Amino acid sequence: MSIIDNINKAFDHRVRLGIMSVLVVNEYADFRKLKELLDVTDGNLASHARALEQAGYITVQKQFIGRKPNTRYMATTQGKNAFQDHIDALEALIRKNT
């Protein structure tokens, strides 16, 4: 198995990479915070979050705070492990080529 085999296609887009980067260092992040941090549209964030959720890398919790809907995202253990493996593979690839 080569180093590149450990690079995870689920994280190949900057928005998904950003979502996971935020979620592995925070217990959770809500939709508004992720949108602000990543500077993306509602639809863009929603579609990338959905892809990560379908892969089992994040969970989504929808609730109301007062009368306002709130969507909260959390990284799963599987997601944290997959993301760490991805980062490790990228670092190994960089080390190999320097």
N, C-alpha and C positions, 0 to 999 in steps of 0.2 A: 504494500500500500504506500503510495507516495504522499507527500505533504499536501499536495493540492486536493487529494481525495477527502481531506478533513475540512475543506472550506465548504461551508453550508450555504446552499443556494437560497435558503429562506432569508438570509441576511444580506443578499447581494444588492439590495436597494438602500439608498441612504436613509430613507424614511424608516424602514424596518430596522436598520442598524441603529438609528437614533432612538427609536422606541425601546429597543432592548437595552441600549446603553443607559437610558434613564431608569428603566425598571429594575435592572440588576443592582443598582446602587440605592434605590428607594423602595420602600415597602409597596408603594403604589403611586400612580399619577392619574389625575383625572384628564378627561378629554381636552378641556380648556388649557390646562398646563402643557400637555404634550403639543397641542396645536401652536401655542405661543413659543415654546422652546424650539420646535422644529421648523417653524415658519411655513406651515402647509395649510391647504384648504381643508374644510370639513370632510369633503368627499375623499380626498387623497388620504387623509389620516384614517378615516373609517375603513377604506379598502385595504390598506396595509395592515391595520390592526386585525381585521377579519382574517387575513392570510395567516398571521401569526397565531391567532386563536385556533384556526382550523388545523394548524400544525401541532397544536398542543403546547405552544410555547408561552402563551399568556392566557389569563382568564379575564373575563369582563363581568363587572358587577354594575347593574343599573339600579338606580334608586332615585327617590325624590328628596331633595333638601328644601324644606318648605314646600313651595309649589313648583320649584324648578327641577327639571330632570338633571341627573348627574350620572355620568358614566365613568367608572373607575377601572383602571387596568392594573393587573399584577402579573409579574413573571412567575411561571410555574417552576418547580424544581427541574423538570425536564428542559424547560426553556433556558434556565440559568446554566445548566450543564452544557447544552448544545451551543449556547453563546460563548461560553468559556472555551470549549473545544475549537470553535471558529476563530476566536481571538488567538489562541495558542497556535493554530495552523498558520494564520497570517504572520504572526511573529516569527515562526520557524522559517517561513518562506522569505521573509525580509532578511533574517540572519544568514540564510543560505546564499542569498544574492548580494551580500555586501562584503 
